[in-house]
């Protein structure tokens, strides 16, 4: 993991520009937040293929659906709380039901939105999006993975929800790292525990891995960049090979990554999973790092759990 940090929303904006150069069918829509979602980078490069829909997220999703029926590949962007929440009806009925080729790229997810507070901290989007038929759901962890995902989702036909963060996080992967939708990334072969993470929490678990290594404890980290379809094989493999299973996410513990993993384990390999996340409550206003500590989704929380003899 490198010392350099970069927000995945910034990586998203940069990747859109590159994708726009490669594919003239790509169009981008935003809801009066282009500076924050970084779609303004695409707007400057391709002004005729960028559409600011104003503060009308529901209309934006319906318009994106219309573009898809005409052979375009629309990337619709706004904050996660508006994308998954305010426009849910249009995503469900106008995009997922007819299985249209719309890419919903939502930034500012989770408590790491920070000072904007509970109203803007979307902790339910993974739960909402993964229950929709025909929807593919990704939650990326760093610059490299984000740029891969932005281009890769343009190649698959159908709706996609891509979850992006506001805060800057360490760059984890080299540029030549190979990813695949539906296949998680395993880092290390430790058998003392497996920690499944997604989004901003992946870097936290990698920090914990190094701390635990100094204590003689060897864990494996599984970066679940795809929430749906979930990688069942790596979940079952980890359940069979490691002593403890833990999931961590900047999302409600209900309906997110931990729930998706639990569903697999319950049906195919009944195993205890300790879920770290936001415990069925709304967020609070504060600095991102402070909120991660407050809600218990940091490297220190992982170290404590893995080290505990009571679990």
WOCORKA-V691490 format. One record per backbone hydrogen bond with DSSP energy under -1.0 kcal/mol. CO is the residue of the C=O (numbers start at 1). NH is the residue of the N-H. If there is no record, write none. Layout:
BEGIN
co: <CO CO>
nh: <NH NH>
END
This chain:
BEGIN
co: <4 6 7 8 9 10 11 12 13 14 15 16 17 18 19 23 25 27 28 29 30 33 34 34 38 39 40 41 42 46 49 51 54 56 57 58 59 60 61 62 63 64 65 67 67 68 73 74 75 76 78 79 80 82 85 87 88 89 90 91 92 95 100 102 103 104 106 107 110 111 114 117 120 122 123 124 125 126 129 132 136 137 137 138 142 143 144 145 146 147 148 149 152 159 160 161 162 163 164 165 169 171 174 180 185 187 191 193 194 195 196 197 198 199 201 202 203 204 205 206 207 208 209 210 212 212 213 218 220 221 222 223 223 225 228 230 231 232 233 234 235 236 237 238 244 245 246 247 249 251 256 257 258 259 260 261 262 263 264 265 274 276 278 278 287 288 289 290 291 292 298 299 300 301 302 303 304>
nh: <171 169 11 12 13 14 15 16 17 18 19 20 21 22 23 26 73 75 51 77 53 37 38 40 41 43 44 45 46 49 28 30 56 60 61 62 63 64 65 66 67 68 69 70 72 71 27 103 29 105 107 83 84 87 88 91 92 93 94 96 97 100 102 160 76 162 164 80 113 114 117 120 122 110 252 128 129 130 132 135 161 227 228 163 146 147 148 149 150 151 152 153 155 136 104 138 106 140 109 9 6 2 177 183 223 221 243 220 246 222 248 224 201 202 205 206 207 208 209 210 211 212 213 214 215 217 216 192 195 187 197 185 225 139 137 232 235 236 237 238 239 240 241 242 194 274 196 276 251 278 260 261 262 263 264 265 266 267 268 269 247 249 253 280 291 292 293 294 295 297 302 303 304 305 306 307 308>
END
